[in-house]
Amino acid sequence: MELGSLATTIALEMVVPILLGYWIDRWLGFSALFAILGGIAGLTGGVWHLVRLAAILSRQPGKKHQHHDDGS
């Protein structure tokens, strides 16, 4: 999967639960309960996905990152 589509997927999994929670709040007449719960769920899921993605990318052979020390 390409990096752009991964970024889009992670962004959507962070935003969609908030929007869904907002819609449920409006439907049930609550102020922000489900939007907040959706935000917590989306943030948790998105961060978990980012950590997994970073672990996968760090294990790929031939993809070493070079650190340049400029002496500062």
PQR file with spaces between the fields and no chain letter, atoms N, CA, C, O and H, PARSE charges and radii, in Angstrom:
ATOM       1  N    MET     1       0.842   -1.167    0.000 -0.4000 1.5000
ATOM       2  CA   MET     1       0.000    0.000    0.000 -0.0000 2.0000
ATOM       3  C    MET     1       0.891    1.234    0.000  0.5500 1.7000
ATOM       4  O    MET     1       1.919    1.273    0.676 -0.5500 1.4000
ATOM       5  N    GLU     2       0.496    2.211   -0.744 -0.4000 1.5000
ATOM       6  CA   GLU     2       1.306    3.420   -0.848 -0.0000 2.0000
ATOM       7  C    GLU     2       1.138    4.302    0.383  0.5500 1.7000
ATOM       8  O    GLU     2       0.132    4.225    1.089 -0.5500 1.4000
ATOM       9  H    GLU     2      -0.339    2.179   -1.293  0.4000 1.0000
ATOM      10  N    LEU     3       2.130    5.128    0.622 -0.4000 1.5000
ATOM      11  CA   LEU     3       2.145    5.984    1.805 -0.0000 2.0000
ATOM      12  C    LEU     3       0.959    6.958    1.825  0.5500 1.7000
ATOM      13  O    LEU     3       0.390    7.219    2.885 -0.5500 1.4000
ATOM      14  H    LEU     3       2.947    5.190    0.049  0.4000 1.0000
ATOM      15  N    GLY     4       0.594    7.485    0.679 -0.4000 1.5000
ATOM      16  CA   GLY     4      -0.530    8.423    0.613 -0.0000 2.0000
ATOM      17  C    GLY     4      -1.844    7.787    1.010  0.5500 1.7000
ATOM      18  O    GLY     4      -2.639    8.394    1.728 -0.5500 1.4000
ATOM      19  H    GLY     4       1.056    7.273   -0.182  0.4000 1.0000
ATOM      20  N    SER     5      -2.080    6.573    0.550 -0.4000 1.5000
ATOM      21  CA   SER     5      -3.322    5.901    0.903 -0.0000 2.0000
ATOM      22  C    SER     5      -3.316    5.481    2.372  0.5500 1.7000
ATOM      23  O    SER     5      -4.366    5.458    3.015 -0.5500 1.4000
ATOM      24  H    SER     5      -1.434    6.080   -0.033  0.4000 1.0000
ATOM      25  N    LEU     6      -2.140    5.148    2.905 -0.4000 1.5000
ATOM      26  CA   LEU     6      -2.045    4.839    4.337 -0.0000 2.0000
ATOM      27  C    LEU     6      -2.369    6.068    5.180  0.5500 1.7000
ATOM      28  O    LEU     6      -3.085    5.970    6.176 -0.5500 1.4000
ATOM      29  H    LEU     6      -1.287    5.167    2.382  0.4000 1.0000
ATOM      30  N    ALA     7      -1.848    7.208    4.785 -0.4000 1.5000
ATOM      31  CA   ALA     7      -2.116    8.441    5.522 -0.0000 2.0000
ATOM      32  C    ALA     7      -3.603    8.785    5.473  0.5500 1.7000
ATOM      33  O    ALA     7      -4.173    9.221    6.473 -0.5500 1.4000
ATOM      34  H    ALA     7      -1.267    7.287    3.976  0.4000 1.0000
ATOM      35  N    THR     8      -4.227    8.593    4.325 -0.4000 1.5000
ATOM      36  CA   THR     8      -5.652    8.852    4.186 -0.0000 2.0000
ATOM      37  C    THR     8      -6.463    7.909    5.063  0.5500 1.7000
ATOM      38  O    THR     8      -7.414    8.332    5.721 -0.5500 1.4000
ATOM      39  H    THR     8      -3.764    8.239    3.512  0.4000 1.0000
ATOM      40  N    THR     9      -6.090    6.637    5.074 -0.4000 1.5000
ATOM      41  CA   THR     9      -6.792    5.658    5.890 -0.0000 2.0000
ATOM      42  C    THR     9      -6.705    6.012    7.370  0.5500 1.7000
ATOM      43  O    THR     9      -7.709    5.966    8.081 -0.5500 1.4000
ATOM      44  H    THR     9      -5.318    6.294    4.540  0.4000 1.0000
ATOM      45  N    ILE    10      -5.518    6.363    7.833 -0.4000 1.5000
ATOM      46  CA   ILE    10      -5.333    6.706    9.245 -0.0000 2.0000
ATOM      47  C    ILE    10      -6.114    7.979    9.589  0.5500 1.7000
ATOM      48  O    ILE    10      -6.732    8.056   10.651 -0.5500 1.4000
ATOM      49  H    ILE    10      -4.703    6.400    7.255  0.4000 1.0000
ATOM      50  N    ALA    11      -6.088    8.965    8.709 -0.4000 1.5000
ATOM      51  CA   ALA    11      -6.837   10.201    8.967 -0.0000 2.0000
ATOM      52  C    ALA    11      -8.335    9.919    9.038  0.5500 1.7000
ATOM      53  O    ALA    11      -9.029   10.453    9.903 -0.5500 1.4000
ATOM      54  H    ALA    11      -5.585    8.902    7.847  0.4000 1.0000
ATOM      55  N    LEU    12      -8.832    9.081    8.132 -0.4000 1.5000
ATOM      56  CA   LEU    12     -10.261    8.755    8.156 -0.0000 2.0000
ATOM      57  C    LEU    12     -10.651    7.982    9.410  0.5500 1.7000
ATOM      58  O    LEU    12     -11.723    8.207    9.972 -0.5500 1.4000
ATOM      59  H    LEU    12      -8.268    8.647    7.429  0.4000 1.0000
ATOM      60  N    GLU    13      -9.785    7.072    9.849 -0.4000 1.5000
ATOM      61  CA   GLU    13     -10.152    6.324   11.045 -0.0000 2.0000
ATOM      62  C    GLU    13     -10.077    7.179   12.300  0.5500 1.7000
ATOM      63  O    GLU    13     -10.565    6.768   13.353 -0.5500 1.4000
ATOM      64  H    GLU    13      -8.914    6.890    9.392  0.4000 1.0000
ATOM      65  N    MET    14      -9.481    8.351   12.211 -0.4000 1.5000
ATOM      66  CA   MET    14      -9.496    9.287   13.331 -0.0000 2.0000
ATOM      67  C    MET    14     -10.707   10.220   13.264  0.5500 1.7000
ATOM      68  O    MET    14     -11.230   10.620   14.304 -0.5500 1.4000
ATOM      69  H    MET    14      -9.085    8.685   11.356  0.4000 1.0000
ATOM      70  N    VAL    15     -11.156   10.570   12.063 -0.4000 1.5000
ATOM      71  CA   VAL    15     -12.211   11.564   11.898 -0.0000 2.0000
ATOM      72  C    VAL    15     -13.605   10.944   11.841  0.5500 1.7000
ATOM      73  O    VAL    15     -14.546   11.507   12.401 -0.5500 1.4000
ATOM      74  H    VAL    15     -10.730   10.245   11.218  0.4000 1.0000
ATOM      75  N    VAL    16     -13.757    9.812   11.188 -0.4000 1.5000
ATOM      76  CA   VAL    16     -15.079    9.211   11.003 -0.0000 2.0000
ATOM      77  C    VAL    16     -15.782    8.904   12.326  0.5500 1.7000
ATOM      78  O    VAL    16     -16.977    9.176   12.433 -0.5500 1.4000
ATOM      79  H    VAL    16     -12.992    9.354   10.733  0.4000 1.0000
ATOM      80  N    PRO    17     -15.101    8.347   13.346 -0.5600 1.5000
ATOM      81  CA   PRO    17     -15.818    8.112   14.608  0.2800 2.0000
ATOM      82  C    PRO    17     -16.355    9.390   15.256  0.5500 1.7000
ATOM      83  O    PRO    17     -17.404    9.360   15.899 -0.5500 1.4000
ATOM      84  N    ILE    18     -15.654   10.501   15.094 -0.4000 1.5000
ATOM      85  CA   ILE    18     -16.140   11.775   15.633 -0.0000 2.0000
ATOM      86  C    ILE    18     -17.405   12.203   14.907  0.5500 1.7000
ATOM      87  O    ILE    18     -18.383   12.611   15.535 -0.5500 1.4000
ATOM      88  H    ILE    18     -14.801   10.525   14.572  0.4000 1.0000
ATOM      89  N    LEU    19     -17.383   12.107   13.586 -0.4000 1.5000
ATOM      90  CA   LEU    19     -18.561   12.489   12.802 -0.0000 2.0000
ATOM      91  C    LEU    19     -19.744   11.576   13.095  0.5500 1.7000
ATOM      92  O    LEU    19     -20.880   12.038   13.197 -0.5500 1.4000
ATOM      93  H    LEU    19     -16.589   11.775   13.076  0.4000 1.0000
ATOM      94  N    LEU    20     -19.479   10.287   13.228 -0.4000 1.5000
ATOM      95  CA   LEU    20     -20.535    9.342   13.563 -0.0000 2.0000
ATOM      96  C    LEU    20     -21.103    9.654   14.952  0.5500 1.7000
ATOM      97  O    LEU    20     -22.318    9.622   15.148 -0.5500 1.4000
ATOM      98  H    LEU    20     -18.556    9.911   13.145  0.4000 1.0000
ATOM      99  N    GLY    21     -20.234    9.951   15.906 -0.4000 1.5000
ATOM     100  CA   GLY    21     -20.682   10.327   17.243 -0.0000 2.0000
ATOM     101  C    GLY    21     -21.503   11.604   17.232  0.5500 1.7000
ATOM     102  O    GLY    21     -22.500   11.713   17.945 -0.5500 1.4000
ATOM     103  H    GLY    21     -19.247    9.977   15.747  0.4000 1.0000
ATOM     104  N    TYR    22     -21.090   12.558   16.432 -0.4000 1.5000
ATOM     105  CA   TYR    22     -21.840   13.810   16.305 -0.0000 2.0000
ATOM     106  C    TYR    22     -23.234   13.537   15.748  0.5500 1.7000
ATOM     107  O    TYR    22     -24.219   14.098   16.226 -0.5500 1.4000
ATOM     108  H    TYR    22     -20.280   12.469   15.852  0.4000 1.0000
ATOM     109  N    TRP    23     -23.313   12.675   14.738 -0.4000 1.5000
ATOM     110  CA   TRP    23     -24.595   12.328   14.137 -0.0000 2.0000
ATOM     111  C    TRP    23     -25.500   11.632   15.161  0.5500 1.7000
ATOM     112  O    TRP    23     -26.692   11.930   15.236 -0.5500 1.4000
ATOM     113  H    TRP    23     -22.512   12.219   14.350  0.4000 1.0000
ATOM     114  N    ILE    24     -24.938   10.706   15.946 -0.4000 1.5000
ATOM     115  CA   ILE    24     -25.724   10.017   16.976 -0.0000 2.0000
ATOM     116  C    ILE    24     -26.198   11.016   18.037  0.5500 1.7000
ATOM     117  O    ILE    24     -27.336   10.935   18.499 -0.5500 1.4000
ATOM     118  H    ILE    24     -23.970   10.464   15.885  0.4000 1.0000
ATOM     119  N    ASP    25     -25.330   11.955   18.425 -0.4000 1.5000
ATOM     120  CA   ASP    25     -25.729   12.988   19.387 -0.0000 2.0000
ATOM     121  C    ASP    25     -26.914   13.791   18.872  0.5500 1.7000
ATOM     122  O    ASP    25     -27.867   14.046   19.608 -0.5500 1.4000
ATOM     123  H    ASP    25     -24.405   12.021   18.050  0.4000 1.0000
ATOM     124  N    ARG    26     -26.853   14.181   17.626 -0.4000 1.5000
ATOM     125  CA   ARG    26     -27.954   14.964   17.038 -0.0000 2.0000
ATOM     126  C    ARG    26     -29.230   14.131   16.979  0.5500 1.7000
ATOM     127  O    ARG    26     -30.319   14.641   17.242 -0.5500 1.4000
ATOM     128  H    ARG    26     -26.079   13.974   17.028  0.4000 1.0000
ATOM     129  N    TRP    27     -29.098   12.866   16.638 -0.4000 1.5000
ATOM     130  CA   TRP    27     -30.249   11.978   16.492 -0.0000 2.0000
ATOM     131  C    TRP    27     -30.922   11.724   17.844  0.5500 1.7000
ATOM     132  O    TRP    27     -32.149   11.702   17.936 -0.5500 1.4000
ATOM     133  H    TRP    27     -28.213   12.452   16.424  0.4000 1.0000
ATOM     134  N    LEU    28     -30.105   11.530   18.901 -0.4000 1.5000
ATOM     135  CA   LEU    28     -30.644   11.233   20.221 -0.0000 2.0000
ATOM     136  C    LEU    28     -30.883   12.474   21.077  0.5500 1.7000
ATOM     137  O    LEU    28     -31.494   12.381   22.142 -0.5500 1.4000
ATOM     138  H    LEU    28     -29.108   11.548   18.826  0.4000 1.0000
ATOM     139  N    GLY    29     -30.411   13.625   20.629 -0.4000 1.5000
ATOM     140  CA   GLY    29     -30.614   14.860   21.363 -0.0000 2.0000
ATOM     141  C    GLY    29     -29.592   15.129   22.452  0.5500 1.7000
ATOM     142  O    GLY    29     -29.835   15.963   23.324 -0.5500 1.4000
ATOM     143  H    GLY    29     -29.914   13.701   19.765  0.4000 1.0000
ATOM     144  N    PHE    30     -28.465   14.450   22.426 -0.4000 1.5000
ATOM     145  CA   PHE    30     -27.402   14.715   23.400 -0.0000 2.0000
ATOM     146  C    PHE    30     -26.568   15.893   22.924  0.5500 1.7000
ATOM     147  O    PHE    30     -26.612   16.272   21.754 -0.5500 1.4000
ATOM     148  H    PHE    30     -28.268   13.773   21.718  0.4000 1.0000
ATOM     149  N    SER    31     -25.795   16.473   23.865 -0.4000 1.5000
ATOM     150  CA   SER    31     -24.987   17.627   23.472 -0.0000 2.0000
ATOM     151  C    SER    31     -23.697   17.210   22.773  0.5500 1.7000
ATOM     152  O    SER    31     -23.445   17.645   21.650 -0.5500 1.4000
ATOM     153  H    SER    31     -25.759   16.165   24.816  0.4000 1.0000
ATOM     154  N    ALA    32     -22.874   16.374   23.412 -0.4000 1.5000
ATOM     155  CA   ALA    32     -21.611   15.992   22.760 -0.0000 2.0000
ATOM     156  C    ALA    32     -21.076   14.655   23.260  0.5500 1.7000
ATOM     157  O    ALA    32     -19.907   14.344   23.028 -0.5500 1.4000
ATOM     158  H    ALA    32     -23.079   16.020   24.325  0.4000 1.0000
ATOM     159  N    LEU    33     -21.879   13.873   23.925 -0.4000 1.5000
ATOM     160  CA   LEU    33     -21.415   12.639   24.540 -0.0000 2.0000
ATOM     161  C    LEU    33     -20.788   11.679   23.531  0.5500 1.7000
ATOM     162  O    LEU    33     -19.649   11.247   23.708 -0.5500 1.4000
ATOM     163  H    LEU    33     -22.829   14.125   24.113  0.4000 1.0000
ATOM     164  N    PHE    34     -21.516   11.350   22.491 -0.4000 1.5000
ATOM     165  CA   PHE    34     -21.013   10.370   21.533 -0.0000 2.0000
ATOM     166  C    PHE    34     -19.914   10.942   20.634  0.5500 1.7000
ATOM     167  O    PHE    34     -19.063   10.193   20.154 -0.5500 1.4000
ATOM     168  H    PHE    34     -22.442   11.700   22.348  0.4000 1.0000
ATOM     169  N    ALA    35     -19.921   12.236   20.404 -0.4000 1.5000
ATOM     170  CA   ALA    35     -18.830   12.858   19.639 -0.0000 2.0000
ATOM     171  C    ALA    35     -17.525   12.763   20.421  0.5500 1.7000
ATOM     172  O    ALA    35     -16.470   12.506   19.842 -0.5500 1.4000
ATOM     173  H    ALA    35     -20.612   12.845   20.794  0.4000 1.0000
ATOM     174  N    ILE    36     -17.595   12.969   21.739 -0.4000 1.5000
ATOM     175  CA   ILE    36     -16.396   12.845   22.573 -0.0000 2.0000
ATOM     176  C    ILE    36     -15.928   11.402   22.614  0.5500 1.7000
ATOM     177  O    ILE    36     -14.736   11.129   22.474 -0.5500 1.4000
ATOM     178  H    ILE    36     -18.453   13.178   22.209  0.4000 1.0000
ATOM     179  N    LEU    37     -16.866   10.466   22.808 -0.4000 1.5000
ATOM     180  CA   LEU    37     -16.499    9.050   22.800 -0.0000 2.0000
ATOM     181  C    LEU    37     -15.920    8.637   21.444  0.5500 1.7000
ATOM     182  O    LEU    37     -14.969    7.858   21.383 -0.5500 1.4000
ATOM     183  H    LEU    37     -17.835   10.688   22.922  0.4000 1.0000
ATOM     184  N    GLY    38     -16.493    9.160   20.367 -0.4000 1.5000
ATOM     185  CA   GLY    38     -15.959    8.890   19.033 -0.0000 2.0000
ATOM     186  C    GLY    38     -14.562    9.465   18.860  0.5500 1.7000
ATOM     187  O    GLY    38     -13.708    8.851   18.222 -0.5500 1.4000
ATOM     188  H    GLY    38     -17.265    9.793   20.416  0.4000 1.0000
ATOM     189  N    GLY    39     -14.330   10.640   19.426 -0.4000 1.5000
ATOM     190  CA   GLY    39     -12.994   11.245   19.371 -0.0000 2.0000
ATOM     191  C    GLY    39     -11.959   10.414   20.105  0.5500 1.7000
ATOM     192  O    GLY    39     -10.839   10.230   19.629 -0.5500 1.4000
ATOM     193  H    GLY    39     -15.024   11.140   19.944  0.4000 1.0000
ATOM     194  N    ILE    40     -12.345    9.913   21.272 -0.4000 1.5000
ATOM     195  CA   ILE    40     -11.422    9.063   22.033 -0.0000 2.0000
ATOM     196  C    ILE    40     -11.133    7.777   21.269  0.5500 1.7000
ATOM     197  O    ILE    40      -9.982    7.352   21.166 -0.5500 1.4000
ATOM     198  H    ILE    40     -13.254   10.062   21.660  0.4000 1.0000
ATOM     199  N    ALA    41     -12.188    7.160   20.733 -0.4000 1.5000
ATOM     200  CA   ALA    41     -12.010    5.915   19.970 -0.0000 2.0000
ATOM     201  C    ALA    41     -11.180    6.148   18.702  0.5500 1.7000
ATOM     202  O    ALA    41     -10.305    5.347   18.375 -0.5500 1.4000
ATOM     203  H    ALA    41     -13.123    7.505   20.817  0.4000 1.0000
ATOM     204  N    GLY    42     -11.456    7.241   17.993 -0.4000 1.5000
ATOM     205  CA   GLY    42     -10.719    7.539   16.773 -0.0000 2.0000
ATOM     206  C    GLY    42      -9.256    7.837   17.032  0.5500 1.7000
ATOM     207  O    GLY    42      -8.380    7.383   16.296 -0.5500 1.4000
ATOM     208  H    GLY    42     -12.167    7.892   18.259  0.4000 1.0000
ATOM     209  N    LEU    43      -8.997    8.598   18.078 -0.4000 1.5000
ATOM     210  CA   LEU    43      -7.614    8.923   18.424 -0.0000 2.0000
ATOM     211  C    LEU    43      -6.855    7.669   18.839  0.5500 1.7000
ATOM     212  O    LEU    43      -5.714    7.458   18.429 -0.5500 1.4000
ATOM     213  H    LEU    43      -9.709    8.966   18.676  0.4000 1.0000
ATOM     214  N    THR    44      -7.501    6.835   19.660 -0.4000 1.5000
ATOM     215  CA   THR    44      -6.866    5.600   20.100 -0.0000 2.0000
ATOM     216  C    THR    44      -6.566    4.680   18.923  0.5500 1.7000
ATOM     217  O    THR    44      -5.463    4.146   18.808 -0.5500 1.4000
ATOM     218  H    THR    44      -8.428    7.006   19.994  0.4000 1.0000
ATOM     219  N    GLY    45      -7.543    4.499   18.058 -0.4000 1.5000
ATOM     220  CA   GLY    45      -7.349    3.640   16.886 -0.0000 2.0000
ATOM     221  C    GLY    45      -6.310    4.184   15.923  0.5500 1.7000
ATOM     222  O    GLY    45      -5.498    3.427   15.391 -0.5500 1.4000
ATOM     223  H    GLY    45      -8.440    4.932   18.151  0.4000 1.0000
ATOM     224  N    GLY    46      -6.328    5.485   15.695 -0.4000 1.5000
ATOM     225  CA   GLY    46      -5.362    6.091   14.790 -0.0000 2.0000
ATOM     226  C    GLY    46      -3.936    6.006   15.298  0.5500 1.7000
ATOM     227  O    GLY    46      -3.019    5.694   14.539 -0.5500 1.4000
ATOM     228  H    GLY    46      -6.987    6.100   16.127  0.4000 1.0000
ATOM     229  N    VAL    47      -3.745    6.283   16.577 -0.4000 1.5000
ATOM     230  CA   VAL    47      -2.399    6.194   17.157 -0.0000 2.0000
ATOM     231  C    VAL    47      -1.919    4.748   17.142  0.5500 1.7000
ATOM     232  O    VAL    47      -0.760    4.482   16.825 -0.5500 1.4000
ATOM     233  H    VAL    47      -4.489    6.537   17.195  0.4000 1.0000
ATOM     234  N    TRP    48      -2.802    3.814   17.484 -0.4000 1.5000
ATOM     235  CA   TRP    48      -2.440    2.393   17.447 -0.0000 2.0000
ATOM     236  C    TRP    48      -1.999    1.985   16.039  0.5500 1.7000
ATOM     237  O    TRP    48      -1.012    1.267   15.879 -0.5500 1.4000
ATOM     238  H    TRP    48      -3.744    4.030   17.742  0.4000 1.0000
ATOM     239  N    HIS    49      -2.727    2.442   15.027 -0.4000 1.5000
ATOM     240  CA   HIS    49      -2.381    2.143   13.640 -0.0000 2.0000
ATOM     241  C    HIS    49      -1.041    2.775   13.261  0.5500 1.7000
ATOM     242  O    HIS    49      -0.237    2.145   12.574 -0.5500 1.4000
ATOM     243  H    HIS    49      -3.529    3.025   15.158  0.4000 1.0000
ATOM     244  N    LEU    50      -0.792    4.008   13.698 -0.4000 1.5000
ATOM     245  CA   LEU    50       0.482    4.669   13.413 -0.0000 2.0000
ATOM     246  C    LEU    50       1.660    3.932   14.051  0.5500 1.7000
ATOM     247  O    LEU    50       2.720    3.809   13.438 -0.5500 1.4000
ATOM     248  H    LEU    50      -1.445    4.520   14.255  0.4000 1.0000
ATOM     249  N    VAL    51       1.477    3.444   15.272 -0.4000 1.5000
ATOM     250  CA   VAL    51       2.543    2.700   15.952 -0.0000 2.0000
ATOM     251  C    VAL    51       2.830    1.405   15.204  0.5500 1.7000
ATOM     252  O    VAL    51       3.990    1.051   14.993 -0.5500 1.4000
ATOM     253  H    VAL    51       0.616    3.544   15.770  0.4000 1.0000
ATOM     254  N    ARG    52       1.780    0.698   14.804 -0.4000 1.5000
ATOM     255  CA   ARG    52       1.970   -0.539   14.037 -0.0000 2.0000
ATOM     256  C    ARG    52       2.672   -0.264   12.714  0.5500 1.7000
ATOM     257  O    ARG    52       3.568   -1.009   12.316 -0.5500 1.4000
ATOM     258  H    ARG    52       0.838    0.985   14.976  0.4000 1.0000
ATOM     259  N    LEU    53       2.265    0.812   12.029 -0.4000 1.5000
ATOM     260  CA   LEU    53       2.876    1.174   10.755 -0.0000 2.0000
ATOM     261  C    LEU    53       4.351    1.523   10.939  0.5500 1.7000
ATOM     262  O    LEU    53       5.185    1.126   10.125 -0.5500 1.4000
ATOM     263  H    LEU    53       1.538    1.417   12.353  0.4000 1.0000
ATOM     264  N    ALA    54       4.680    2.261   12.000 -0.4000 1.5000
ATOM     265  CA   ALA    54       6.082    2.609   12.256 -0.0000 2.0000
ATOM     266  C    ALA    54       6.906    1.365   12.537  0.5500 1.7000
ATOM     267  O    ALA    54       8.052    1.271   12.095 -0.5500 1.4000
ATOM     268  H    ALA    54       4.003    2.584   12.661  0.4000 1.0000
ATOM     269  N    ALA    55       6.342    0.411   13.264 -0.4000 1.5000
ATOM     270  CA   ALA    55       7.065   -0.829   13.549 -0.0000 2.0000
ATOM     271  C    ALA    55       7.311   -1.618   12.265  0.5500 1.7000
ATOM     272  O    ALA    55       8.396   -2.170   12.080 -0.5500 1.4000
ATOM     273  H    ALA    55       5.412    0.488   13.623  0.4000 1.0000
ATOM     274  N    ILE    56       6.340   -1.677   11.396 -0.4000 1.5000
ATOM     275  CA   ILE    56       6.488   -2.399   10.123 -0.0000 2.0000
ATOM     276  C    ILE    56       7.536   -1.722    9.244  0.5500 1.7000
ATOM     277  O    ILE    56       8.392   -2.388    8.662 -0.5500 1.4000
ATOM     278  H    ILE    56       5.459   -1.229   11.546  0.4000 1.0000
ATOM     279  N    LEU    57       7.464   -0.394    9.152 -0.4000 1.5000
ATOM     280  CA   LEU    57       8.415    0.330    8.311 -0.0000 2.0000
ATOM     281  C    LEU    57       9.839    0.241    8.850  0.5500 1.7000
ATOM     282  O    LEU    57      10.795    0.245    8.074 -0.5500 1.4000
ATOM     283  H    LEU    57       6.768    0.147    9.625  0.4000 1.0000
ATOM     284  N    SER    58       9.990    0.162   10.159 -0.4000 1.5000
ATOM     285  CA   SER    58      11.333    0.090   10.728 -0.0000 2.0000
ATOM     286  C    SER    58      11.973   -1.277   10.517  0.5500 1.7000
ATOM     287  O    SER    58      13.196   -1.398   10.592 -0.5500 1.4000
ATOM     288  H    SER    58       9.214    0.158   10.789  0.4000 1.0000
ATOM     289  N    ARG    59      11.176   -2.300   10.257 -0.4000 1.5000
ATOM     290  CA   ARG    59      11.711   -3.642   10.046 -0.0000 2.0000
ATOM     291  C    ARG    59      11.997   -3.957    8.584  0.5500 1.7000
ATOM     292  O    ARG    59      12.567   -5.007    8.289 -0.5500 1.4000
ATOM     293  H    ARG    59      10.183   -2.201   10.196  0.4000 1.0000
ATOM     294  N    GLN    60      11.621   -3.086    7.670 -0.4000 1.5000
ATOM     295  CA   GLN    60      11.834   -3.358    6.254 -0.0000 2.0000
ATOM     296  C    GLN    60      13.316   -3.306    5.916  0.5500 1.7000
ATOM     297  O    GLN    60      13.984   -2.315    6.209 -0.5500 1.4000
ATOM     298  H    GLN    60      11.159   -2.233    7.910  0.4000 1.0000
ATOM     299  N    PRO    61      13.843   -4.377    5.295 -0.5600 1.5000
ATOM     300  CA   PRO    61      15.261   -4.368    4.918  0.2800 2.0000
ATOM     301  C    PRO    61      15.524   -3.386    3.779  0.5500 1.7000
ATOM     302  O    PRO    61      14.685   -3.188    2.900 -0.5500 1.4000
ATOM     303  N    GLY    62      16.687   -2.788    3.816 -0.4000 1.5000
ATOM     304  CA   GLY    62      17.084   -1.864    2.758 -0.0000 2.0000
ATOM     305  C    GLY    62      16.492   -0.483    2.886  0.5500 1.7000
ATOM     306  O    GLY    62      16.705    0.354    2.008 -0.5500 1.4000
ATOM     307  H    GLY    62      17.368   -2.948    4.530  0.4000 1.0000
ATOM     308  N    LYS    63      15.771   -0.216    3.924 -0.4000 1.5000
ATOM     309  CA   LYS    63      15.147    1.088    4.122 -0.0000 2.0000
ATOM     310  C    LYS    63      15.765    1.799    5.315  0.5500 1.7000
ATOM     311  O    LYS    63      15.054    2.335    6.165 -0.5500 1.4000
ATOM     312  H    LYS    63      15.598   -0.896    4.637  0.4000 1.0000
ATOM     313  N    LYS    64      17.091    1.801    5.372 -0.4000 1.5000
ATOM     314  CA   LYS    64      17.780    2.412    6.504 -0.0000 2.0000
ATOM     315  C    LYS    64      17.765    3.928    6.359  0.5500 1.7000
ATOM     316  O    LYS    64      17.957    4.469    5.270 -0.5500 1.4000
ATOM     317  H    LYS    64      17.668    1.365    4.682  0.4000 1.0000
ATOM     318  N    HIS    65      17.535    4.588    7.468 -0.4000 1.5000
ATOM     319  CA   HIS    65      17.562    6.041    7.489 -0.0000 2.0000
ATOM     320  C    HIS    65      18.948    6.489    7.925  0.5500 1.7000
ATOM     321  O    HIS    65      19.501    5.973    8.896 -0.5500 1.4000
ATOM     322  H    HIS    65      17.379    4.148    8.353  0.4000 1.0000
ATOM     323  N    GLN    66      19.499    7.443    7.207 -0.4000 1.5000
ATOM     324  CA   GLN    66      20.816    7.939    7.534 -0.0000 2.0000
ATOM     325  C    GLN    66      20.679    9.191    8.402  0.5500 1.7000
ATOM     326  O    GLN    66      19.868   10.076    8.129 -0.5500 1.4000
ATOM     327  H    GLN    66      19.050    7.862    6.418  0.4000 1.0000
ATOM     328  N    HIS    67      21.492    9.237    9.446 -0.4000 1.5000
ATOM     329  CA   HIS    67      21.517   10.402   10.299 -0.0000 2.0000
ATOM     330  C    HIS    67      22.784   11.190   10.001  0.5500 1.7000
ATOM     331  O    HIS    67      23.891   10.666   10.127 -0.5500 1.4000
ATOM     332  H    HIS    67      22.151    8.518    9.668  0.4000 1.0000
ATOM     333  N    HIS    68      22.622   12.434    9.612 -0.4000 1.5000
ATOM     334  CA   HIS    68      23.776   13.278    9.299 -0.0000 2.0000
ATOM     335  C    HIS    68      24.021   14.224   10.451  0.5500 1.7000
ATOM     336  O    HIS    68      23.138   14.999   10.819 -0.5500 1.4000
ATOM     337  H    HIS    68      21.723   12.859    9.510  0.4000 1.0000
ATOM     338  N    ASP    69      25.194   14.171   11.015 -0.4000 1.5000
ATOM     339  CA   ASP    69      25.558   15.066   12.098 -0.0000 2.0000
ATOM     340  C    ASP    69      26.312   16.240   11.494  0.5500 1.7000
ATOM     341  O    ASP    69      27.384   16.072   10.913 -0.5500 1.4000
ATOM     342  H    ASP    69      25.911   13.541   10.716  0.4000 1.0000
ATOM     343  N    ASP    70      25.737   17.438   11.636 -0.4000 1.5000
ATOM     344  CA   ASP    70      26.386   18.607   11.031 -0.0000 2.0000
ATOM     345  C    ASP    70      27.366   19.296   11.981  0.5500 1.7000
ATOM     346  O    ASP    70      27.923   20.343   11.650 -0.5500 1.4000
ATOM     347  H    ASP    70      24.866   17.575   12.108  0.4000 1.0000
ATOM     348  N    GLY    71      27.577   18.705   13.171 -0.4000 1.5000
ATOM     349  CA   GLY    71      28.554   19.254   14.102 -0.0000 2.0000
ATOM     350  C    GLY    71      28.040   20.385   14.943  0.5500 1.7000
ATOM     351  O    GLY    71      28.817   20.990   15.682 -0.5500 1.4000
ATOM     352  H    GLY    71      27.125   17.854   13.440  0.4000 1.0000
ATOM     353  N    SER    72      26.742   20.709   14.866 -0.4000 1.5000
ATOM     354  CA   SER    72      26.194   21.801   15.679 -0.0000 2.0000
ATOM     355  C    SER    72      25.915   21.348   17.074  0.5500 1.7000
ATOM     356  O    SER    72      25.451   22.135   17.899 -0.5500 1.4000
ATOM     357  H    SER    72      26.111   20.218   14.265  0.4000 1.0000
